[in-house]
Amino acid sequence: MSFYFQIFIITLLLSAGLTWLVIKLAVKLKITDKPDRDRKIHARETPLLGGLAVFLAFFIVLYFTRGALLSGNLEPRHWLGFFVGAGFLMFGGWLDDKYSLKPIQQIIWPALAVASIIAGGVQIEKITNPFGGYIYLGAVSAGLIAVWLFGMMYATKLLDGLDGLVSGLTAIGAIIIFLFTQTAKYYQPDIGLAALILAAACSGFLIFNWQPAKIFLGEGGSLFLGYALGVLSIISGGKIAMALLVMGLPVLDLAWTIVRRIMAGKNPFKFADRKHLHFRLLNLGLTVRKSVLFFYAISLIFGLAALFLQSKGKALALAALGLIMIVIILLFYYLDRKNKMI
């Protein structure tokens, strides 16, 4: 355990140091985000590119611990596909932060990231059937990976509206995966190490990203964290249900946003509005910190529950999470109608 503790502290300090440097770099390059009193609720111009610090800290430490990472079932090509995909996201995110790409241009980079993972040989061979046994995917694996990673990436992209929200949730999700890989039945020290490094990299960044944030993740960073968590949940044995329980509210919020926009005749993939759950919590009177802590609590509760639940239990927990989201949607629908009548 002392080895894991040392790696966590080293990664956290490296991430914090890199974040401090990236703040200076973003200001010098004038890659900043200006408040607009609509969706951007921060009070002052804030540097972007924060995801670059997390990306660098994560992969630098992965490189220097590569001996441990390659001691399991994963091959160098799997990690290379992971790295190349993340690189595409960071480059595309930099372009978007700098030049404000059009939606069709933005989606190129997540698509390349997914293609890199699949080309690297990452597969989901089977998923657990809640009613017993396994479901073997075969050729369907690539399609499921694409849907899963796109969902995770756009969930964290959508969620990146409050200081510390995405980085904190990713850290929680990575810690849950780490704990899962340390259990006797699913012992995978290589995946656990990678998850711990991701959690530490996010924690180091969170020092500067906690409200009031001194730096934001940026487009590439928000996509990268969803991508990284999504990939780790796959290579840890297709434990998608576990990641879904941790990121359940953001994923369900993404699904509801798409449905809501289609019903309104709008572009379902244009997420720039204030009707997302985290903004709704602010409208109810919660502070930014309390809203973020609400998400942390839900993710931590369901994530820890996933460690002790079998497949049927996880399915029931997912159903409970879905029910919570439905209640929240109905509550906000009622409040919207009530406000219109006033």
N, C-alpha and C positions, 0 to 999 in steps of 0.2 A: 504493500500500500504506500510505503514511503516513496517508491519510484513514481507512482501515479501522482502523489502530492507534489513532488519536485517538478514533474513535467507540467502540472497545472500552473504552479507559481511562475515557472520560467515563461510559459506561453502567455500568461496573463500580463506579466511585466513587459514582454516583447510587444504584445498587442497594444498596451497602453503607450509605450514609447513610440511605436509606429503611428498610432493615432495622433499623437502630439505633432509628429513631423508632417503628417498628411494635412493637418489643420493649416500649418504654415504654407504647404504646397498649394492647397486649394485656394487660399487667399491670394497667393502670388499669381496663380493662373486665372484668378477671378471666376472660379467655378463655385458659385455660391447660390443659395436659395433666398429669395427676397419674400418677406411676408406680404400677403395680398388681402388679409382680413376676410377671406372666404374659407378655403380649405386650409390654407397655410396660416396656422394660428400662432406661430412663433413671433416674438416681439421684435427681433432684429435679424439682419442679414446673417446667414449661417453657412459655413463651409459645407460642401458636399464631399464626395469621394471617400467617405468613412469606410465603406465596404472594402476599399483597397487595403487598409490596415488589417482588417480581419482576414482577408484573403492571404496576404503575405505572411502574417503570423501563423496561420493555420498550415500553409503548405511548407513554410520554412521548417517548422518543428516536425511536420510529417517526414520531410526529407532526412532530417538528422536522426529520426527514430525508425528509419526505413527497415532496419534489421528486424525489429519487432513486428512491424506491419506486414512483412513478407513471411512471417513464421506460420501464418495460418493458411487458409484455402485460397486466398486472393492472390492473383498474379500481378506482376508489374504492369501489364497492359490494362488491368482494371483500374489501378490507381492513376495511370497515365490518362485514361479516358476521363476520369474524374477531374484531373487537373486541367486538361485541355478544354473541357466543357466549361469549367469555372473561368478559365481565361477568356473564352468567348463572351461570357456574361460581363466580366469586368471591362473588356474593351468596348462592348456595345453600350454598357452603362455610362462609360466615360463620354462616348459620342453623344448619348442622349442628354446627359447633364450639361454638356458643353453647347450642343447645337439644337436641342429639343427636337428629336426625331419624330417623324410621323408614325402613327400606330403600326402601319404595315412594315415600316423599317425597324421598329422596336422588336417585333416578334421574330425577326430573323435570328437574333442572338440566342434566345431561349431554345429555338428549334435546333440550332447548331450545337448547343449544350446537350440536348437530349440525344442528338445523333452521335455525339462523341462518346457518351456513356454506352450506348448500344453497340457502337463500333468497337469499343474497348472490351466487349464480351460480357458485360454485366447482364444477367438474366434473372427473371423470377421463375424458377422451375415449377413451383407449386405454391398454393395457398391453402391454409387450413380450412376445412369445411366445418362450420359450427355444429353440424349434425353428425360429425364423425368422419375420420379419414382426411384425405387431401384431394384437392382439385389440381390436376396437372395441366399446365397452360400451353406448353409446346409453342407453336407459332404465334400464339396470342400474346406471348410475353412482351415483345417489343411494343405492341400497342398499349398494353397496360402500363408499361414503364413511361411511355410518352404522356398518357393521360394523367398518371400520378405526379410526374415531375412538373408538368405544366400547371396542374392544380396547386401544387405546393409553392411553386415560384410565384404564381399570380395571387395566391392567398397572402404571402408575405409582402408582395408589392402593394396590394390593396391595403394591408394592415399598417403600412409604414406612414402613419399620420400623426402619431403621438410619440413624444420623446421616450426612448428606451423600450418601446413596446416589442418591436420585432427582435432586437438583439437579446432582450431578456427572455422572450418565449423560446427562441432558438436555443439559448443556453439551457433552459429547463428541459426542452426536448432532448438535447444531446446528453444531459445528465441521466435522464430516464433510460436512454439507449445504453449508456455506460453501465448503469446498475443492472440492466437486463442481461448484458453480456458477461456479467460477473457471477451469474447464478450457475449452479452446478449443471443444470440441464442444458443450458444454452451458452456455456462458457466459450467466449470468443475474445481472447485478450487483444487481438489485433484490431478488431472493430471497436472494442471498448476504448482502446487507446486513442483511436482517431476521433471518437465521439467526445472523449474528455478534452482533447486538444481543441476541438471546435467550441466546446462550452467555455474553456478558458479564454480563447481568442475573443469570443463574444463578451465575456465578463470584463476583459481589459478595455474593450471599446466602450462598454456601458459606463465606465467611469466618466467618460466625456460626453456620453449620449443621454445620461439621465437628466431629467427635467430640472432646470432649463439647459437644453443641449448646447454644447459648444461645437458640435459637428453632427451631420446627418449621414446615414448610410449611402444615400444616392441611389439611382436606379439600379446600377450594377450590384451594389451591396444588398439591397432588399431582395433582388432576385437570387443572388448567390446563397443567401442564408436558407431560403426555402429549398433551393436546389441541393445544398449540402445535407440538410436534414432529410430530404427525400431520398437521396442516394444512400445515406447511412442506414435508413430504415429498410432499404432493399437489400443491401449487402450483408445486413445482420440476420438475414434469413427470411426476407419478405415480410417483416413485421409491420405491415402497413397499418393494421388496426391500431397498433400501439401509437404510431405517429399521428394517426387520425384522432385519437383520444386527446393527445397533447395539443394538437392544432385544430381541434374540432370546431370551435367557435369561428376562427378565421375562415376555415374551409366552407362551413355552412353559410357564413356571411357572404363569401364569394358566390356560392351557388344561388343564394337568394338575390344577390345583386344582379346576376345574369337573368334570372327569371323576371325580376321586377322591371328591368330595362326592356326585355322583350315584350312584356305585357304593355309597357308604355310606348312601344314602337320606337325605342331608341337603340343606339348601338350598344349591345350587351357588353362589349369589351372596352368601353370608355368609362373609367372608374372615377373620374374627377367630379365627385359631388360630396355632399355632407350627410348622406343618408346611410353611411356605413355605421356599424354598431359602435365603434369607438367614438365617433362624433356624436351619436345619439346619447351616449352616456354623459358627454359634456353638456348636451342640451338639457339633461335631467338635473343638472346642477353639480355633478361630480367634478372634482378637479382633475387635471391631467394625471397627476400621480395616483389618485384613487382609481381612476379608470384603468390605468396600466396595472395596478395591483389587483384589480378585479379579474383581468385577463390572466395574470400570473396565477392567482388562486385557483381559478377553474382549470387551467392547464395542469397545475401541480396535483390537484386532487384526482383528476381523471387519469393523469399519467402514472401516478403512484398506484392507483387502483389497477391499471393495466398490468403492473408487475405481478399481481397476485391473482388475477382472473384467468380462467381458462377461456377457450374460444367462445363458448356460449355466453360466458360472463361478459366478455368484451363486446359481443354483439348486443347484449342488453345495455351495457354502458353506453355504446354508440347510440342506441335507441333513446336512452335517457337524455343524452346530449342533444339529439335532434329534437326531442320534446321541449327541452329548455329553450332552444332556438325558436321553435314555433310559438311558445308563450311570449318570448321577447318580441317577435314580429307582431303578434296580435296586440300586445301592449302598445307598441309604437303606432300601430294602425289606429287604435282607439284614441291615442293622444293627438295624432294628426287630425282626425275628424273632429275632435273636441276643440282644437285650436281654430279650425276653419269656421266653426259655429260661433266663435266668440267675436 
